[in-house]
Amino acid sequence: MRVKSWLLLLLWSVTSLLGSVRAQSQDGQGIVFFKGSYDEALAEAKKQNKMLFIDFYTTWCGPCRMMSKDIFPNPEVGAYFNPRFVSVKLDAEKQENLEVVKRFKVQGYPTLAFVTNDGEIKLVKTGGQTVQLLISTARIATGEELSFTDLYDRYRKNKEDLALQQEILQRASNYISTLEDIEAEKWIVRMRRLYGAYIDKKMGPDLINVEDYKLITQLSGDDQDLTDRLVDFINKNLADWSAVVGDAAAYFVIEQNDAKVLAAVKDASEKYKEYLEKINGEYKEAYSVVTYKQGTPYDKSKMYYDALFLLYKDRNAAQYVKDLNAYFAKYPDDTTANDYALAAQDLYKAAGDRLGNAEHHQAIKWLGEALKSDAPLMDRINYIVMIGDSYKSLKEYDKAQQHYNQGYLESLQMTDMEMTQGMIQYSIKSKLAELELLRK
């Protein structure tokens, strides 16, 4: 049972031609982009008595492509933007746009600008945004919504307004995601402090609601003492919480307790047994939402974590392989592909250079089982490269090269994750270069 912190998901629709020769969209879906220069778009905005929205982009910018593919065509975005803005996309590297780029002090991409139809710059944001963040940014530009910093200033003048505190915490992740380095860290510290004070004030019946549950699941984790108190509070009031958010409340208790078991196990601390016993004790009602075809949550967890504890404590890879294979044999119908992948990953992490040939062959077999599933692309690449690492340790260099090459080919599919793709490909190339040295 391993299962999280604050950030974001993206939606998308498709664009097509609309009636105007200068615009494209699907009827009522997505942003209708004006086709023309900055000056022409500004004149059109004045004519329609709307504001101007500008997307400064480049053809090589990954986040720019993501915005064009996933965000701008979204119907919710179009429904907000089209009645209020004339929107235009400007290639920041084209000669005819360089003067406008300089005027707006564009230094990164995408840069999103909101301008009055008289040319007054109201708001400029740099970087990709989610659907909700983009709409919120636009609402701030139009004056329909207070900026995050304005909200925080209101809070400083009235620190008893819990509804205002809730709104600030709800918007904190989006705002902080637009900041960098020291400025971001400053606001993270402020929000941690505010979150702790907010929970302390509401800990009781008033805290049992959907909106506060969302905050708890998003923001818990940095303060372990506060998280522990929340887990106990939710567990003691599980029936009330379940009436509001369903089984999600029980899963919150489970995930937090499982995380403590796992952390203690990896520290080789006997403390894990104390958390393990809670599965069959004070958290038994919460764990009852988890059902298996064989065994109980406690029996299954105990067998798994006992084996894992001995691996991290004694670094005895051979015994771990024996214990995990017994575990998989006892619970065949409740074993997932991810379980096999985790077994191999823990084997590498805990035992490392102590792995013998038999353990490497077992890891290859477990990862092969994991690859039978419809795993996310990054996980697949990771599994394939780990198999290559085991073959390298076994000095089966041809097989290692085959798997590294396969991992590289899989990485070519990561067209919307250029930075991550580059890091993965660099790592695989380094492994292939190392293989060539080992062959000599």
Secondary structure as GFF3:
##gff-version 3
##sequence-region A 1 440
A	DSSP	beta_strand	23	26	.	.	.	ID=ss1
A	DSSP	beta_strand	29	34	.	.	.	ID=ss2
A	DSSP	alpha_helix	38	48	.	.	.	ID=ss3
A	DSSP	beta_strand	51	57	.	.	.	ID=ss4
A	DSSP	alpha_helix	62	66	.	.	.	ID=ss5
A	DSSP	pi_helix	67	71	.	.	.	ID=ss6
A	DSSP	alpha_helix	75	84	.	.	.	ID=ss7
A	DSSP	beta_strand	85	91	.	.	.	ID=ss8
A	DSSP	three_ten_helix	95	97	.	.	.	ID=ss9
A	DSSP	alpha_helix	98	103	.	.	.	ID=ss10
A	DSSP	beta_strand	111	115	.	.	.	ID=ss11
A	DSSP	beta_strand	121	126	.	.	.	ID=ss12
A	DSSP	alpha_helix	131	142	.	.	.	ID=ss13
A	DSSP	alpha_helix	148	157	.	.	.	ID=ss14
A	DSSP	alpha_helix	162	176	.	.	.	ID=ss15
A	DSSP	alpha_helix	181	202	.	.	.	ID=ss16
A	DSSP	three_ten_helix	205	207	.	.	.	ID=ss17
A	DSSP	alpha_helix	210	219	.	.	.	ID=ss18
A	DSSP	alpha_helix	224	236	.	.	.	ID=ss19
A	DSSP	alpha_helix	238	245	.	.	.	ID=ss20
A	DSSP	alpha_helix	248	266	.	.	.	ID=ss21
A	DSSP	alpha_helix	272	279	.	.	.	ID=ss22
A	DSSP	alpha_helix	284	287	.	.	.	ID=ss23
A	DSSP	alpha_helix	297	314	.	.	.	ID=ss24
A	DSSP	alpha_helix	317	330	.	.	.	ID=ss25
A	DSSP	three_ten_helix	332	334	.	.	.	ID=ss26
A	DSSP	alpha_helix	337	351	.	.	.	ID=ss27
A	DSSP	three_ten_helix	352	354	.	.	.	ID=ss28
A	DSSP	alpha_helix	357	370	.	.	.	ID=ss29
A	DSSP	alpha_helix	377	393	.	.	.	ID=ss30
A	DSSP	alpha_helix	397	411	.	.	.	ID=ss31
A	DSSP	alpha_helix	418	439	.	.	.	ID=ss32
###
